[in-house]
């Protein structure tokens, strides 16, 4: 419905080919890319870029920004680089096939905005891997604690870190962030429909404590594939279906 054809997801100003990436384009990533605060961004970082979706969304929203995107999976990184190279922003976006832990050790750049759509659940001890997609969804290669540690080292003094997580995982990352003195300054609970409970949480962290902005976003009305005005307003500049 939203511009999907075979292994290509078409947006208004760019397209994402995703046949070689374990982590496909999904609503979570699009929500995060549209929700992240793009105020005064000159350098941005996408941790675990996958197909390059978030990096390209930020490139569209932040016309002056230089954007780095790191991805540990070689196939996904190659595909992200191809998606970037086909876009109109290829001169401002760099994709690197590396772990963020390694990247953190050798870069001196500090970022005004860091985004990450991280793995969904902590891996259980002794759990066998079932292909790269499962490995992507488990925090085996990058725990949320490690993610926050890297963010702390990479975030500019006045920078923002934005992420999206299942409701059940939000508490742990809030606790990990607090240990690094990263304060939650914005929080949006996302529910699929009005009668359903929130299933995702959009979170923003900053170094300076301030009262958090707290709200709720509902994706669909009581009818499937009929989208709320607030969801359309947030994502209007991306989805083909929402072109005026």
MDAnalysis code that builds the backbone (N, CA, C; Angstrom):
import MDAnalysis as mda
import numpy as np

u = mda.Universe.empty(732, n_residues=244, atom_resindex=np.repeat(np.arange(244), 3), trajectory=True)
u.add_TopologyAttr("name", ["N", "CA", "C"] * 244)
u.add_TopologyAttr("resid", np.arange(1, 245))
u.add_TopologyAttr("resname", ["UNK", "UNK", "UNK", "UNK", "UNK", "UNK", "UNK", "UNK", "UNK", "UNK", "UNK", "UNK", "UNK", "UNK", "UNK", "UNK", "UNK", "UNK", "UNK", "UNK", "UNK", "UNK", "UNK", "UNK", "UNK", "UNK", "UNK", "UNK", "UNK", "UNK", "UNK", "UNK", "UNK", "UNK", "UNK", "UNK", "UNK", "UNK", "UNK", "UNK", "UNK", "UNK", "UNK", "UNK", "UNK", "UNK", "UNK", "UNK", "UNK", "UNK", "UNK", "UNK", "UNK", "UNK", "UNK", "UNK", "UNK", "UNK", "UNK", "UNK", "UNK", "UNK", "UNK", "UNK", "UNK", "UNK", "UNK", "UNK", "UNK", "UNK", "UNK", "UNK", "UNK", "UNK", "UNK", "UNK", "UNK", "UNK", "UNK", "UNK", "UNK", "UNK", "UNK", "UNK", "UNK", "UNK", "UNK", "UNK", "UNK", "UNK", "UNK", "UNK", "UNK", "UNK", "UNK", "UNK", "UNK", "UNK", "UNK", "UNK", "UNK", "UNK", "UNK", "UNK", "UNK", "UNK", "UNK", "UNK", "UNK", "UNK", "UNK", "UNK", "UNK", "UNK", "UNK", "UNK", "UNK", "UNK", "UNK", "UNK", "UNK", "UNK", "UNK", "UNK", "UNK", "UNK", "UNK", "UNK", "UNK", "UNK", "UNK", "UNK", "UNK", "UNK", "UNK", "UNK", "UNK", "UNK", "UNK", "UNK", "UNK", "UNK", "UNK", "UNK", "UNK", "UNK", "UNK", "UNK", "UNK", "UNK", "UNK", "UNK", "UNK", "UNK", "UNK", "UNK", "UNK", "UNK", "UNK", "UNK", "UNK", "UNK", "UNK", "UNK", "UNK", "UNK", "UNK", "UNK", "UNK", "UNK", "UNK", "UNK", "UNK", "UNK", "UNK", "UNK", "UNK", "UNK", "UNK", "UNK", "UNK", "UNK", "UNK", "UNK", "UNK", "UNK", "UNK", "UNK", "UNK", "UNK", "UNK", "UNK", "UNK", "UNK", "UNK", "UNK", "UNK", "UNK", "UNK", "UNK", "UNK", "UNK", "UNK", "UNK", "UNK", "UNK", "UNK", "UNK", "UNK", "UNK", "UNK", "UNK", "UNK", "UNK", "UNK", "UNK", "UNK", "UNK", "UNK", "UNK", "UNK", "UNK", "UNK", "UNK", "UNK", "UNK", "UNK", "UNK", "UNK", "UNK", "UNK", "UNK", "UNK", "UNK", "UNK", "UNK", "UNK", "UNK", "UNK", "UNK", "UNK", "UNK", "UNK", "UNK"])
u.atoms.positions = np.array([
    [0.826, -1.206, 0.000],
    [0.000, 0.000, 0.000],
    [0.860, 1.256, 0.000],
    [1.989, 1.247, 0.729],
    [2.805, 2.440, 0.891],
    [3.965, 2.481, -0.092],
    [3.762, 2.079, -1.336],
    [4.825, 2.199, -2.323],
    [5.751, 1.008, -2.361],
    [5.276, -0.139, -1.883],
    [6.088, -1.350, -1.869],
    [5.915, -2.087, -3.189],
    [7.027, -2.423, -3.840],
    [6.964, -3.245, -5.048],
    [8.125, -4.217, -5.018],
    [7.807, -5.504, -4.989],
    [8.836, -6.555, -4.912],
    [9.744, -6.264, -3.725],
    [11.034, -6.062, -3.970],
    [11.976, -5.810, -2.884],
    [12.367, -4.341, -2.776],
    [11.524, -3.466, -3.298],
    [11.819, -2.030, -3.258],
    [10.680, -1.296, -2.556],
    [11.052, -0.415, -1.622],
    [10.071, 0.422, -0.931],
    [10.267, 1.847, -1.434],
    [9.239, 2.388, -2.089],
    [9.340, 3.711, -2.699],
    [8.756, 4.774, -1.773],
    [9.567, 5.774, -1.485],
    [9.097, 6.951, -0.766],
    [8.975, 8.106, -1.758],
    [8.544, 9.259, -1.275],
    [8.337, 10.383, -2.184],
    [9.639, 10.840, -2.841],
    [10.740, 10.846, -2.095],
    [11.977, 11.435, -2.612],
    [13.147, 10.456, -2.684],
    [12.931, 9.217, -2.293],
    [13.971, 8.196, -2.419],
    [13.327, 6.820, -2.372],
    [14.104, 5.815, -2.754],
    [13.624, 4.425, -2.716],
    [14.629, 3.562, -1.973],
    [14.120, 2.523, -1.324],
    [14.948, 1.598, -0.555],
    [14.832, 0.201, -1.157],
    [15.930, -0.297, -1.712],
    [16.009, -1.702, -2.115],
    [16.461, -2.496, -0.899],
    [15.818, -3.631, -0.619],
    [16.058, -4.298, 0.660],
    [16.138, -5.819, 0.567],
    [16.425, -6.354, -0.616],
    [16.438, -7.807, -0.758],
    [17.608, -8.461, -0.028],
    [18.697, -7.716, 0.241],
    [19.857, -8.318, 0.899],
    [19.975, -7.924, 2.371],
    [19.041, -7.151, 2.859],
    [19.100, -6.690, 4.246],
    [18.191, -7.540, 5.124],
    [18.701, -7.936, 6.286],
    [17.898, -8.742, 7.202],
    [16.771, -7.926, 7.823],
    [17.019, -6.659, 8.051],
    [16.073, -5.789, 8.742],
    [15.376, -4.909, 7.706],
    [14.125, -5.211, 7.389],
    [13.405, -4.535, 6.311],
    [12.824, -3.198, 6.783],
    [12.399, -2.402, 5.809],
    [11.690, -1.162, 6.111],
    [10.419, -1.489, 6.881],
    [10.186, -0.760, 7.963],
    [8.993, -0.984, 8.768],
    [8.502, 0.318, 9.365],
    [7.322, 0.260, 9.948],
    [6.718, 1.462, 10.520],
    [7.575, 2.053, 11.623],
    [8.222, 1.214, 12.429],
    [9.043, 1.725, 13.529],
    [10.120, 2.676, 13.027],
    [10.863, 2.242, 12.018],
    [11.932, 3.078, 11.492],
    [11.404, 4.372, 10.899],
    [10.292, 4.285, 10.192],
    [9.710, 5.477, 9.574],
    [9.216, 6.442, 10.649],
    [8.599, 5.914, 11.690],
    [8.183, 6.764, 12.807],
    [9.378, 7.490, 13.413],
    [10.448, 6.748, 13.681],
    [11.624, 7.352, 14.308],
    [12.240, 8.422, 13.415],
    [12.378, 8.107, 12.123],
    [12.982, 9.062, 11.203],
    [12.185, 10.345, 11.060],
    [10.872, 10.246, 11.198],
    [10.009, 11.425, 11.092],
    [9.894, 12.171, 12.416],
    [10.021, 11.445, 13.531],
    [9.810, 12.009, 14.875],
    [11.041, 12.692, 15.439],
    [12.228, 12.225, 15.086],
    [13.469, 12.761, 15.659],
    [13.556, 14.270, 15.425],
    [13.982, 14.988, 16.440],
    [14.092, 16.448, 16.385],
    [15.264, 16.845, 15.487],
    [14.968, 17.540, 14.397],
    [16.004, 17.891, 13.422],
    [16.513, 19.326, 13.577],
    [16.281, 19.930, 14.735],
    [16.711, 21.307, 14.969],
    [18.233, 21.417, 15.010],
    [18.789, 22.326, 14.234],
    [20.215, 22.675, 14.272],
    [21.120, 21.446, 14.189],
    [20.903, 20.612, 13.190],
    [21.718, 19.409, 13.007],
    [22.737, 19.650, 11.897],
    [24.018, 19.602, 12.255],
    [25.073, 19.689, 11.235],
    [25.748, 18.339, 11.021],
    [25.770, 17.500, 12.064],
    [26.329, 16.149, 11.951],
    [25.378, 15.173, 12.638],
    [24.973, 14.124, 11.912],
    [24.065, 13.119, 12.459],
    [24.657, 11.733, 12.260],
    [24.258, 10.807, 13.124],
    [24.740, 9.422, 13.076],
    [23.563, 8.471, 13.189],
    [23.537, 7.479, 12.307],
    [22.547, 6.398, 12.350],
    [23.281, 5.125, 12.756],
    [22.970, 4.598, 13.923],
    [23.625, 3.393, 14.441],
    [22.800, 2.173, 14.048],
    [23.396, 1.278, 13.259],
    [22.686, 0.102, 12.767],
    [21.740, 0.491, 11.650],
    [22.284, 1.063, 10.594],
    [21.448, 1.690, 9.557],
    [20.617, 0.699, 8.750],
    [21.009, -0.585, 8.708],
    [20.235, -1.561, 7.931],
    [20.235, -1.199, 6.456],
    [19.071, -0.858, 5.927],
    [18.930, -0.493, 4.512],
    [19.373, 0.931, 4.208],
    [19.656, 1.711, 5.248],
    [19.969, 3.127, 5.066],
    [18.761, 4.033, 5.229],
    [17.628, 3.461, 5.647],
    [16.373, 4.214, 5.747],
    [16.511, 5.477, 6.589],
    [16.953, 5.335, 7.839],
    [17.007, 6.494, 8.728],
    [17.994, 7.535, 8.232],
    [19.134, 7.085, 7.716],
    [20.125, 8.025, 7.197],
    [19.537, 8.867, 6.069],
    [18.761, 8.243, 5.187],
    [18.166, 8.974, 4.070],
    [17.010, 9.862, 4.526],
    [16.252, 9.425, 5.501],
    [15.201, 10.286, 6.050],
    [15.806, 11.540, 6.671],
    [16.918, 11.366, 7.398],
    [17.579, 12.528, 7.992],
    [18.176, 13.423, 6.921],
    [18.723, 12.824, 5.867],
    [19.275, 13.622, 4.769],
    [18.187, 14.486, 4.136],
    [16.993, 13.924, 4.000],
    [15.874, 14.689, 3.444],
    [15.461, 15.818, 4.379],
    [15.406, 15.530, 5.674],
    [14.905, 16.510, 6.641],
    [15.935, 17.568, 7.013],
    [17.216, 17.236, 6.930],
    [18.290, 18.136, 7.378],
    [19.175, 18.472, 6.185],
    [18.801, 19.429, 5.365],
    [19.480, 19.650, 4.082],
    [20.930, 20.101, 4.183],
    [21.364, 20.558, 5.362],
    [22.754, 20.999, 5.517],
    [23.607, 19.972, 6.259],
    [23.012, 18.900, 6.736],
    [23.718, 17.971, 7.627],
    [24.567, 16.963, 6.869],
    [25.684, 16.599, 7.495],
    [26.473, 15.454, 7.060],
    [26.074, 14.274, 7.938],
    [25.857, 13.126, 7.312],
    [25.282, 11.989, 8.028],
    [26.174, 10.772, 7.873],
    [26.568, 10.195, 8.997],
    [27.301, 8.936, 9.023],
    [26.336, 7.824, 9.406],
    [26.514, 6.658, 8.794],
    [25.656, 5.505, 9.079],
    [26.540, 4.279, 9.238],
    [26.440, 3.599, 10.375],
    [27.252, 2.408, 10.608],
    [26.353, 1.177, 10.618],
    [26.873, 0.080, 10.065],
    [26.124, -1.176, 9.963],
    [27.111, -2.329, 10.025],
    [26.908, -3.254, 10.959],
    [27.853, -4.352, 11.166],
    [27.706, -5.452, 10.117],
    [26.503, -5.623, 9.562],
    [26.267, -6.682, 8.580],
    [26.743, -6.229, 7.203],
    [27.619, -7.021, 6.580],
    [28.245, -6.612, 5.319],
    [27.229, -6.470, 4.187],
    [26.284, -7.414, 4.078],
    [25.288, -7.344, 3.008],
    [24.392, -6.119, 3.163],
    [23.944, -5.883, 4.396],
    [23.087, -4.721, 4.639],
    [23.842, -3.429, 4.375],
    [25.094, -3.357, 4.822],
    [25.888, -2.143, 4.610],
    [26.084, -1.865, 3.125],
    [26.343, -2.923, 2.351],
    [26.517, -2.751, 0.904],
    [25.226, -2.255, 0.262],
    [24.102, -2.811, 0.711],
    [22.826, -2.382, 0.139],
    [22.486, -0.955, 0.563],
    [22.780, -0.619, 1.813],
    [22.559, 0.754, 2.273],
    [23.377, 1.737, 1.446],
    [24.637, 1.381, 1.175],
    [25.497, 2.253, 0.370],
    [24.928, 2.430, -1.036],
    [24.389, 1.355, -1.602],
    [23.769, 1.451, -2.930],
    [22.530, 2.349, -2.893],
    [21.726, 2.211, -1.844],
    [20.543, 3.064, -1.711],
    [20.936, 4.533, -1.579],
    [21.979, 4.788, -0.815],
    [22.474, 6.159, -0.653],
    [23.006, 6.693, -1.978],
    [23.784, 5.880, -2.680],
    [24.396, 6.333, -3.935],
    [23.365, 6.633, -5.015],
    [22.209, 5.975, -4.923],
    [21.132, 6.249, -5.888],
    [20.316, 7.488, -5.512],
    [20.511, 7.969, -4.311],
    [19.715, 9.097, -3.832],
    [20.338, 10.429, -4.251],
    [19.596, 11.494, -4.031],
    [20.092, 12.838, -4.362],
    [21.015, 13.387, -3.276],
    [21.213, 12.633, -2.191],
    [22.012, 13.126, -1.063],
    [23.313, 12.349, -0.875],
    [23.764, 11.676, -1.918],
    [24.921, 10.778, -1.777],
    [26.191, 11.497, -1.331],
    [26.308, 12.787, -1.605],
    [27.514, 13.517, -1.215],
    [27.524, 13.877, 0.263],
    [26.386, 13.684, 0.955],
    [26.311, 14.050, 2.378],
    [26.144, 12.857, 3.306],
    [26.016, 11.662, 2.757],
    [25.765, 10.471, 3.583],
    [26.868, 9.447, 3.349],
    [27.450, 8.948, 4.434],
    [28.511, 7.943, 4.356],
    [28.075, 6.700, 5.122],
    [28.152, 5.548, 4.468],
    [27.818, 4.265, 5.098],
    [29.109, 3.512, 5.376],
    [29.255, 3.032, 6.611],
    [30.454, 2.299, 7.011],
    [30.084, 0.921, 7.534],
    [30.735, -0.102, 7.005],
    [30.502, -1.482, 7.436],
    [31.397, -1.770, 8.632],
    [30.882, -1.449, 9.810],
    [31.652, -1.631, 11.037],
    [30.704, -1.671, 12.225],
    [31.179, -2.229, 13.324],
    [30.425, -2.190, 14.576],
    [30.548, -0.794, 15.173],
    [29.490, -0.325, 15.815],
    [29.558, 1.016, 16.397],
    [30.607, 1.083, 17.504],
    [30.853, -0.058, 18.180],
    [31.901, -0.055, 19.202],
    [33.256, 0.259, 18.582],
    [33.533, -0.319, 17.420],
    [34.786, -0.048, 16.708],
    [34.810, 1.390, 16.201],
    [33.721, 1.826, 15.611],
    [33.614, 3.193, 15.100],
    [33.866, 4.209, 16.209],
    [33.316, 3.939, 17.384],
    [33.468, 4.859, 18.514],
    [34.928, 5.040, 18.895],
    [35.715, 3.978, 18.746],
    [37.130, 4.043, 19.152],
    [37.962, 4.900, 18.214],
    [37.607, 4.967, 16.926],
    [38.488, 5.686, 16.007],
    [37.964, 7.026, 15.505],
    [36.694, 7.338, 15.749],
    [36.201, 8.633, 15.279],
    [36.391, 9.710, 16.342],
    [36.619, 10.923, 15.893],
    [36.680, 12.070, 16.805],
    [35.438, 12.951, 16.666],
    [34.544, 12.581, 15.745],
    [33.341, 13.381, 15.489],
    [32.358, 13.257, 16.656],
    [31.727, 14.368, 17.000],
    [30.641, 14.364, 17.969],
    [29.379, 14.845, 17.252],
    [28.256, 14.221, 17.560],
    [27.055, 14.365, 16.738],
    [25.953, 15.161, 17.443],
    [25.310, 16.035, 16.655],
    [24.169, 16.805, 17.153],
    [22.938, 15.915, 17.304],
    [22.851, 14.898, 16.452],
    [21.713, 13.973, 16.493],
    [22.208, 12.564, 16.220],
    [21.845, 11.643, 17.100],
    [22.110, 10.216, 16.901],
    [20.767, 9.503, 16.914],
    [20.554, 8.627, 15.944],
    [19.331, 7.829, 15.900],
    [19.700, 6.354, 15.834],
    [18.836, 5.523, 16.393],
    [19.026, 4.078, 16.287],
    [17.690, 3.382, 16.463],
    [17.402, 2.466, 15.538],
    [16.256, 1.571, 15.657],
    [16.853, 0.214, 16.020],
    [17.078, -0.015, 17.323],
    [17.931, -1.136, 17.738],
    [17.203, -2.468, 17.764],
    [17.948, -3.559, 17.991],
    [17.314, -4.879, 18.143],
    [16.270, -4.848, 19.244],
    [15.298, -5.736, 19.122],
    [14.117, -5.631, 19.963],
    [14.206, -6.278, 21.332],
    [14.974, -7.334, 21.469],
    [14.921, -8.011, 22.759],
    [16.272, -8.605, 23.102],
    [16.579, -8.590, 24.379],
    [17.851, -9.133, 24.840],
    [17.898, -10.626, 24.571],
    [19.010, -11.100, 24.039],
    [19.156, -12.523, 23.729],
    [19.198, -13.334, 25.017],
    [18.516, -14.454, 25.003],
    [18.549, -15.342, 26.150],
    [19.828, -16.169, 26.108],
    [20.322, -16.519, 27.279],
    [21.553, -17.307, 27.353],
    [21.367, -18.626, 26.627],
    [22.301, -18.946, 25.743],
    [22.269, -20.220, 25.045],
    [21.287, -20.293, 23.895],
    [20.658, -19.161, 23.551],
    [19.688, -19.177, 22.461],
    [20.408, -19.319, 21.127],
    [19.995, -20.289, 20.315],
    [20.659, -20.494, 19.028],
    [20.199, -19.443, 18.023],
    [21.112, -19.023, 17.179],
    [20.773, -18.040, 16.143],
    [20.001, -18.729, 15.029],
    [18.980, -18.086, 14.527],
    [18.199, -18.637, 13.415],
    [18.266, -17.665, 12.242],
    [19.455, -17.565, 11.687],
    [19.621, -16.690, 10.526],
    [19.932, -15.267, 10.935],
    [20.328, -14.480, 9.956],
    [20.772, -13.124, 10.252],
    [19.639, -12.237, 10.755],
    [18.424, -12.479, 10.286],
    [17.336, -11.618, 10.748],
    [17.132, -11.776, 12.244],
    [17.129, -13.023, 12.717],
    [16.955, -13.231, 14.147],
    [18.109, -12.603, 14.912],
    [19.313, -12.748, 14.358],
    [20.474, -12.135, 14.996],
    [20.346, -10.630, 15.075],
    [19.708, -10.045, 14.079],
    [19.505, -8.607, 14.075],
    [18.534, -8.201, 15.168],
    [17.526, -9.027, 15.402],
    [16.489, -8.658, 16.358],
    [16.888, -8.951, 17.805],
    [17.925, -9.721, 18.017],
    [18.387, -9.988, 19.371],
    [19.590, -9.107, 19.657],
    [19.731, -8.668, 20.909],
    [20.841, -7.784, 21.231],
    [22.071, -8.606, 21.589],
    [22.520, -9.445, 20.650],
    [23.699, -10.273, 20.892],
    [24.973, -9.525, 20.551],
    [24.972, -8.785, 19.430],
    [26.173, -8.073, 19.023],
    [26.259, -6.693, 19.661],
    [25.158, -6.115, 20.047],
    [25.133, -4.789, 20.665],
    [24.003, -4.756, 21.687],
    [24.359, -4.796, 22.958],
    [23.339, -4.703, 24.000],
    [22.889, -3.251, 24.118],
    [21.743, -3.052, 24.732],
    [21.267, -1.690, 24.941],
    [22.233, -0.920, 25.836],
    [22.869, -1.610, 26.775],
    [23.864, -0.963, 27.637],
    [25.058, -0.478, 26.813],
    [25.523, -1.319, 25.877],
    [26.628, -0.914, 24.998],
    [26.206, 0.226, 24.081],
    [24.985, 0.165, 23.588],
    [24.473, 1.232, 22.729],
    [24.521, 2.570, 23.456],
    [24.010, 2.599, 24.678],
    [24.014, 3.840, 25.458],
    [25.446, 4.289, 25.747],
    [26.342, 3.338, 26.020],
    [27.742, 3.686, 26.255],
    [28.367, 4.352, 25.048],
    [28.081, 3.837, 23.858],
    [28.604, 4.442, 22.626],
    [27.980, 5.813, 22.386],
    [26.687, 5.919, 22.624],
    [26.014, 7.208, 22.460],
    [26.649, 8.254, 23.368],
    [26.936, 7.882, 24.599],
    [27.547, 8.817, 25.544],
    [28.880, 9.348, 25.020],
    [29.647, 8.494, 24.363],
    [30.951, 8.898, 23.834],
    [30.836, 9.716, 22.547],
    [29.762, 9.530, 21.801],
    [29.630, 10.138, 20.473],
    [28.753, 11.385, 20.440],
    [27.965, 11.609, 21.478],
    [26.980, 12.689, 21.464],
    [27.620, 14.025, 21.822],
    [27.328, 15.049, 21.018],
    [27.797, 16.403, 21.314],
    [27.154, 16.898, 22.610],
    [27.738, 17.935, 23.182],
    [27.270, 18.434, 24.480],
    [25.791, 18.804, 24.440],
    [25.350, 19.391, 23.344],
    [23.945, 19.785, 23.211],
    [23.181, 18.869, 22.253],
    [23.712, 17.669, 22.037],
    [23.108, 16.747, 21.086],
    [21.916, 15.992, 21.643],
    [21.242, 15.273, 20.748],
    [20.074, 14.472, 21.112],
    [20.239, 13.054, 20.574],
    [19.825, 12.079, 21.369],
    [19.779, 10.685, 20.925],
    [18.326, 10.255, 20.892],
    [17.873, 9.753, 19.743],
    [16.482, 9.335, 19.580],
    [16.419, 7.868, 19.178],
    [15.481, 7.148, 19.779],
    [15.352, 5.719, 19.505],
    [13.893, 5.303, 19.641],
    [13.584, 4.094, 19.177],
    [12.254, 3.514, 19.334],
    [12.418, 2.095, 19.844],
    [11.584, 1.730, 20.814],
    [11.684, 0.418, 21.454],
    [10.295, -0.105, 21.784],
    [10.168, -1.423, 21.946],
    [8.934, -1.958, 22.506],
    [8.734, -1.402, 23.915],
    [7.503, -1.245, 24.305],
    [7.195, -0.724, 25.639],
    [7.951, -1.500, 26.717],
    [7.997, -2.823, 26.571],
    [8.622, -3.664, 27.598],
    [10.115, -3.414, 27.741],
    [10.763, -2.916, 26.685],
    [12.213, -2.692, 26.718],
    [12.578, -1.266, 27.096],
    [11.600, -0.380, 27.125],
    [11.895, 1.038, 27.351],
    [12.473, 1.285, 28.740],
    [11.958, 0.568, 29.736],
    [12.422, 0.784, 31.104],
    [13.905, 0.527, 31.265],
    [14.397, -0.536, 30.629],
    [15.811, -0.891, 30.765],
    [16.714, 0.164, 30.139],
    [16.341, 0.666, 28.970],
    [17.208, 1.654, 28.320],
    [17.140, 2.993, 29.050],
    [16.002, 3.315, 29.642],
    [15.911, 4.520, 30.467],
    [16.850, 4.417, 31.665],
    [16.916, 3.239, 32.264],
    [17.811, 3.023, 33.404],
    [19.270, 3.090, 32.968],
    [19.596, 2.453, 31.829],
    [20.972, 2.505, 31.323],
    [21.384, 3.933, 30.997],
    [20.474, 4.692, 30.406],
    [20.778, 6.079, 30.058],
    [21.023, 6.915, 31.309],
    [20.239, 6.675, 32.341],
    [20.397, 7.445, 33.577],
    [21.777, 7.243, 34.190],
    [22.334, 6.040, 34.068],
    [23.672, 5.786, 34.622],
    [24.737, 6.579, 33.879],
    [24.481, 6.948, 32.629],
    [25.416, 7.760, 31.837],
    [25.033, 9.243, 31.873],
    [24.095, 9.565, 32.762],
    [23.609, 10.950, 32.881],
    [23.043, 11.482, 31.561],
    [22.352, 10.593, 30.858],
    [21.577, 10.985, 29.686],
    [20.110, 11.027, 30.111],
    [19.504, 12.179, 29.979],
    [18.169, 12.411, 30.522],
    [17.114, 12.309, 29.427],
    [16.024, 11.626, 29.724],
    [14.918, 11.521, 28.770],
    [14.152, 12.844, 28.767],
    [14.137, 13.514, 27.614],
    [13.497, 14.823, 27.510],
    [12.247, 14.804, 26.632],
    [11.975, 13.665, 26.028],
    [10.796, 13.547, 25.165],
    [10.411, 12.083, 25.077],
    [9.119, 11.818, 25.174],
    [8.654, 10.426, 25.210],
    [7.280, 10.352, 24.544],
    [7.174, 9.519, 23.514],
    [5.892, 9.339, 22.825],
    [5.525, 7.868, 22.822],
    [4.418, 7.543, 23.476],
    [3.897, 6.177, 23.441],
    [3.117, 5.996, 22.145],
    [3.391, 4.903, 21.435],
    [2.760, 4.643, 20.136],
    [1.812, 3.457, 20.274],
    [0.567, 3.666, 19.897],
    [-0.380, 2.550, 19.906],
    [-0.891, 2.327, 18.489],
    [-1.157, 1.069, 18.127],
    [-1.564, 0.778, 16.749],
    [-2.948, 1.305, 16.404],
    [-3.885, 1.226, 17.384],
    [-5.265, 1.669, 17.160],
    [-5.795, 2.248, 18.469],
    [-6.868, 3.037, 18.432],
    [-7.348, 3.707, 19.645],
    [-7.696, 2.765, 20.792],
    [-8.203, 1.575, 20.480],
    [-8.658, 0.665, 21.526],
    [-7.554, -0.284, 22.004],
    [-6.339, -0.128, 21.453],
    [-5.247, -1.018, 21.837],
    [-4.222, -0.275, 22.686],
    [-3.535, -1.000, 23.576],
    [-2.528, -0.342, 24.411],
    [-1.281, 0.007, 23.598],
    [-0.480, 0.955, 24.071],
    [0.770, 1.280, 23.381],
    [1.680, 0.062, 23.275],
    [2.352, -0.073, 22.125],
    [3.258, -1.200, 21.923],
    [4.687, -0.744, 21.639],
    [4.880, 0.538, 21.348],
    [6.205, 1.094, 21.099],
    [6.363, 2.394, 21.877],
    [7.643, 2.747, 22.136],
    [7.939, 4.010, 22.789],
    [9.043, 4.719, 22.026],
    [8.778, 5.939, 21.598],
    [9.789, 6.812, 21.012],
    [10.419, 7.614, 22.141],
    [11.748, 7.617, 22.203],
    [12.460, 8.252, 23.312],
    [13.538, 9.192, 22.792],
    [13.672, 10.331, 23.462],
    [14.762, 11.264, 23.166],
    [15.554, 11.508, 24.439],
    [16.884, 11.471, 24.316],
    [17.777, 11.688, 25.453],
    [18.705, 12.860, 25.174],
    [18.983, 13.633, 26.223],
    [19.934, 14.737, 26.144],
    [20.790, 14.748, 27.406],
    [21.906, 15.474, 27.340],
    [22.798, 15.559, 28.502],
    [22.254, 16.501, 29.572],
    [21.481, 17.482, 29.153],
    [20.951, 18.476, 30.084],
    [19.537, 18.074, 30.495],
    [19.315, 17.974, 31.795],
    [17.996, 17.580, 32.296],
    [16.998, 18.714, 32.098],
    [15.806, 18.359, 31.686],
    [14.704, 19.312, 31.531],
    [13.407, 18.522, 31.620],
    [12.292, 19.184, 31.896],
    [11.024, 18.448, 31.955],
    [10.745, 17.737, 30.629],
    [10.379, 16.479, 30.712],
    [10.150, 15.687, 29.500],
    [8.806, 16.036, 28.867],
    [8.802, 16.118, 27.539],
    [7.552, 16.230, 26.788],
    [6.995, 14.816, 26.617],
    [5.771, 14.596, 27.071],
    [5.183, 13.257, 27.043],
    [3.860, 13.308, 26.283],
    [3.721, 12.432, 25.288],
    [2.464, 12.369, 24.556],
    [2.245, 10.971, 23.992],
    [1.151, 10.815, 23.252],
    [0.779, 9.528, 22.663],
    [0.464, 9.732, 21.186],
    [0.850, 8.752, 20.375],
    [0.561, 8.767, 18.941],
    [-0.198, 7.496, 18.588],
    [-1.315, 7.633, 17.899],
    [-2.086, 6.486, 17.421],
    [-1.933, 6.387, 15.908],
    [-1.599, 5.195, 15.418],
    [-1.287, 5.029, 13.991],
    [-2.543, 4.938, 13.134],
    [-3.432, 4.011, 13.474],
    [-4.641, 3.803, 12.678],
    [-5.880, 4.201, 13.468],
    [-6.946, 4.521, 12.750],
    [-8.244, 4.702, 13.386],
    [-8.767, 3.312, 13.753],
    [-10.023, 3.219, 14.101],
    [-10.595, 1.911, 14.443],
    [-10.701, 0.993, 13.234],
    [-10.420, 1.520, 12.033],
    [-10.410, 0.709, 10.812],
    [-8.974, 0.481, 10.354],
    [-8.661, -0.753, 9.984],
    [-7.332, -1.060, 9.468],
    [-7.063, -0.276, 8.184],
    [-5.836, 0.222, 8.067],
    [-5.372, 0.963, 6.889],
    [-6.089, 2.296, 6.690],
    [-6.772, 2.748, 7.731],
    [-7.284, 4.120, 7.737],
    [-6.494, 4.845, 8.816],
    [-5.647, 5.773, 8.394],
    [-4.632, 6.325, 9.292],
    [-5.115, 7.600, 9.968],
    [-4.650, 7.799, 11.192],
    [-5.058, 8.974, 11.957],
    [-4.432, 10.236, 11.368],
    [-5.064, 11.358, 11.649],
    [-4.537, 12.634, 11.173],
    [-3.136, 12.889, 11.725],
    [-2.897, 12.490, 12.973],
    [-1.587, 12.755, 13.582],
    [-0.484, 11.908, 12.932],
    [-0.799, 10.667, 12.569],
    [0.186, 9.829, 11.885],
    [0.463, 10.364, 10.486],
    [-0.581, 10.774, 9.787],
    [-0.405, 11.341, 8.445],
    [0.426, 12.617, 8.517],
    [0.138, 13.474, 9.494],
    [0.880, 14.730, 9.630],
    [2.360, 14.472, 9.888],
    [2.663, 13.473, 10.708],
    [4.052, 13.173, 11.056],
    [4.824, 12.630, 9.863],
    [4.193, 11.790, 9.061],
    [4.908, 11.063, 8.000],
    [4.584, 11.569, 6.592],
    [3.865, 12.669, 6.499],
    [3.359, 13.155, 5.209],
    [4.452, 13.375, 4.169],
    [5.635, 13.811, 4.594],
    [6.681, 14.127, 3.611],
    [7.405, 12.890, 3.092],
    [7.017, 11.700, 3.571],
    [7.706, 10.480, 3.159],
    [6.830, 9.511, 2.367],
    [5.688, 9.126, 2.897],
    [4.862, 8.108, 2.248],
    [4.259, 8.615, 0.937],
    [4.333, 7.796, -0.102],
    [3.700, 8.142, -1.377],
    [2.193, 8.330, -1.224],
    [1.587, 7.537, -0.352],
    [0.131, 7.584, -0.181],
    [-0.350, 8.909, 0.393],
    [0.570, 9.656, 1.038],
    [0.153, 10.882, 1.716],
    [0.524, 12.146, 0.943],
    [0.845, 11.993, -0.341],
    [1.149, 13.173, -1.155],
    [-0.106, 14.029, -1.263],
    [0.049, 15.330, -1.053],
    [-1.109, 16.233, -1.140],
    [-1.674, 16.255, -2.561],
])
